[in-house]
Amino acid sequence: MPRLAPAHTNPIDYHIVYGPRPDGPLIGFYAGQPIAAAIRDHFGRRFVYDGIAPRRRDGKYDVSQLQPGEWIAEPGLLYHIESDRPARAA
Protein backbone atom coordinates (compact mmCIF):
# COMPACT_ATOMS: atom_id res chain seq x y z
CA MET A 1 0.00 0.00 0.00
CA PRO A 2 1.50 3.41 -0.97
CA ARG A 3 2.22 5.94 1.74
CA LEU A 4 0.46 9.25 1.51
CA ALA A 5 2.78 12.21 1.69
CA PRO A 6 1.62 15.30 3.56
CA ALA A 7 0.22 17.95 1.24
CA HIS A 8 2.43 20.64 2.76
CA THR A 9 5.66 19.62 4.40
CA ASN A 10 6.59 23.27 4.92
CA PRO A 11 3.40 25.08 6.03
CA ILE A 12 3.06 28.81 5.50
CA ASP A 13 2.45 29.31 9.23
CA TYR A 14 6.16 28.64 9.83
CA HIS A 15 7.08 31.63 7.63
CA ILE A 16 4.72 34.39 8.81
CA VAL A 17 5.94 37.21 11.08
CA TYR A 18 3.80 37.09 14.24
CA GLY A 19 2.53 40.46 15.49
CA PRO A 20 4.58 42.74 13.22
CA ARG A 21 4.91 46.41 14.14
CA PRO A 22 6.85 49.15 12.32
CA ASP A 23 10.44 49.78 13.43
CA GLY A 24 11.66 52.05 10.68
CA PRO A 25 10.53 54.75 8.25
CA LEU A 26 7.64 54.32 5.84
CA ILE A 27 9.05 53.54 2.39
CA GLY A 28 5.91 52.98 0.33
CA PHE A 29 2.58 51.22 0.03
CA TYR A 30 1.53 47.76 -1.16
CA ALA A 31 -2.08 46.58 -1.48
CA GLY A 32 -3.17 49.78 0.24
CA GLN A 33 -1.00 49.07 3.30
CA PRO A 34 2.13 50.95 4.40
CA ILE A 35 5.55 49.32 3.96
CA ALA A 36 7.95 49.88 6.86
CA ALA A 37 11.69 49.73 6.15
CA ALA A 38 11.95 47.47 9.19
CA ILE A 39 9.55 45.71 11.56
CA ARG A 40 9.71 43.93 14.91
CA ASP A 41 7.70 40.84 15.71
CA HIS A 42 5.85 39.88 18.89
CA PHE A 43 9.11 38.47 20.30
CA GLY A 44 11.18 41.61 19.60
CA ARG A 45 13.15 40.25 16.64
CA ARG A 46 13.96 42.81 13.93
CA PHE A 47 13.31 42.26 10.22
CA VAL A 48 14.35 44.45 7.26
CA TYR A 49 12.22 44.90 4.12
CA ASP A 50 13.35 42.73 1.22
CA GLY A 51 10.54 42.92 -1.37
CA ILE A 52 7.24 41.30 -2.23
CA ALA A 53 6.63 37.70 -1.18
CA PRO A 54 6.64 35.14 -4.02
CA ARG A 55 3.30 33.60 -4.92
CA ARG A 56 2.18 30.51 -6.78
CA ARG A 57 -0.21 30.58 -9.73
CA ASP A 58 -3.15 30.03 -7.37
CA GLY A 59 -2.20 33.21 -5.46
CA LYS A 60 -0.95 31.46 -2.32
CA TYR A 61 2.51 32.19 -0.98
CA ASP A 62 5.29 30.08 -2.48
CA VAL A 63 7.37 29.26 0.60
CA SER A 64 9.62 27.01 -1.47
CA GLN A 65 11.10 30.21 -2.99
CA LEU A 66 12.04 31.77 0.35
CA GLN A 67 15.71 32.00 1.25
CA PRO A 68 16.97 31.17 4.75
CA GLY A 69 16.10 34.03 7.10
CA GLU A 70 13.23 35.37 4.94
CA TRP A 71 9.79 35.81 6.47
CA ILE A 72 6.41 37.05 5.21
CA ALA A 73 4.37 39.87 6.78
CA GLU A 74 0.83 40.54 5.61
CA PRO A 75 -0.28 41.76 3.07
CA GLY A 76 2.52 39.84 1.33
CA LEU A 77 5.71 41.70 2.15
CA LEU A 78 9.03 39.91 2.34
CA TYR A 79 11.43 40.69 5.19
CA HIS A 80 14.72 39.13 6.22
CA ILE A 81 15.64 38.71 9.84
CA GLU A 82 18.28 41.13 11.03
CA SER A 83 18.51 40.03 14.64
CA ASP A 84 17.26 37.00 16.55
CA ARG A 85 17.69 38.92 19.79
CA PRO A 86 14.86 41.07 21.14
CA ALA A 87 15.37 44.81 21.48
CA ARG A 88 16.61 45.97 24.86
CA ALA A 89 14.50 48.34 26.88
CA ALA A 90 15.95 51.85 27.01
C-alpha positions as CSV (number, residue, x, y, z in Angstrom):
1,M,0.0,0.0,0.0
2,P,1.5,3.4,-1.0
3,R,2.2,5.9,1.7
4,L,0.5,9.3,1.5
5,A,2.8,12.2,1.7
6,P,1.6,15.3,3.6
7,A,0.2,17.9,1.2
8,H,2.4,20.6,2.8
9,T,5.7,19.6,4.4
10,N,6.6,23.3,4.9
11,P,3.4,25.1,6.0
12,I,3.1,28.8,5.5
13,D,2.5,29.3,9.2
14,Y,6.2,28.6,9.8
15,H,7.1,31.6,7.6
16,I,4.7,34.4,8.8
17,V,5.9,37.2,11.1
18,Y,3.8,37.1,14.2
19,G,2.5,40.5,15.5
20,P,4.6,42.7,13.2
21,R,4.9,46.4,14.1
22,P,6.9,49.2,12.3
23,D,10.4,49.8,13.4
24,G,11.7,52.1,10.7
25,P,10.5,54.7,8.3
26,L,7.6,54.3,5.8
27,I,9.0,53.5,2.4
28,G,5.9,53.0,0.3
29,F,2.6,51.2,0.0
30,Y,1.5,47.8,-1.2
31,A,-2.1,46.6,-1.5
32,G,-3.2,49.8,0.2
33,Q,-1.0,49.1,3.3
34,P,2.1,50.9,4.4
35,I,5.6,49.3,4.0
36,A,7.9,49.9,6.9
37,A,11.7,49.7,6.1
38,A,11.9,47.5,9.2
39,I,9.6,45.7,11.6
40,R,9.7,43.9,14.9
41,D,7.7,40.8,15.7
42,H,5.9,39.9,18.9
43,F,9.1,38.5,20.3
44,G,11.2,41.6,19.6
45,R,13.2,40.3,16.6
46,R,14.0,42.8,13.9
47,F,13.3,42.3,10.2
48,V,14.3,44.5,7.3
49,Y,12.2,44.9,4.1
50,D,13.3,42.7,1.2
51,G,10.5,42.9,-1.4
52,I,7.2,41.3,-2.2
53,A,6.6,37.7,-1.2
54,P,6.6,35.1,-4.0
55,R,3.3,33.6,-4.9
56,R,2.2,30.5,-6.8
57,R,-0.2,30.6,-9.7
58,D,-3.1,30.0,-7.4
59,G,-2.2,33.2,-5.5
60,K,-0.9,31.5,-2.3
61,Y,2.5,32.2,-1.0
62,D,5.3,30.1,-2.5
63,V,7.4,29.3,0.6
64,S,9.6,27.0,-1.5
65,Q,11.1,30.2,-3.0
66,L,12.0,31.8,0.3
67,Q,15.7,32.0,1.2
68,P,17.0,31.2,4.7
69,G,16.1,34.0,7.1
70,E,13.2,35.4,4.9
71,W,9.8,35.8,6.5
72,I,6.4,37.1,5.2
73,A,4.4,39.9,6.8
74,E,0.8,40.5,5.6
75,P,-0.3,41.8,3.1
76,G,2.5,39.8,1.3
77,L,5.7,41.7,2.2
78,L,9.0,39.9,2.3
79,Y,11.4,40.7,5.2
80,H,14.7,39.1,6.2
81,I,15.6,38.7,9.8
82,E,18.3,41.1,11.0
83,S,18.5,40.0,14.6
84,D,17.3,37.0,16.6
85,R,17.7,38.9,19.8
86,P,14.9,41.1,21.1
87,A,15.4,44.8,21.5
88,R,16.6,46.0,24.9
89,A,14.5,48.3,26.9
90,A,15.9,51.8,27.0
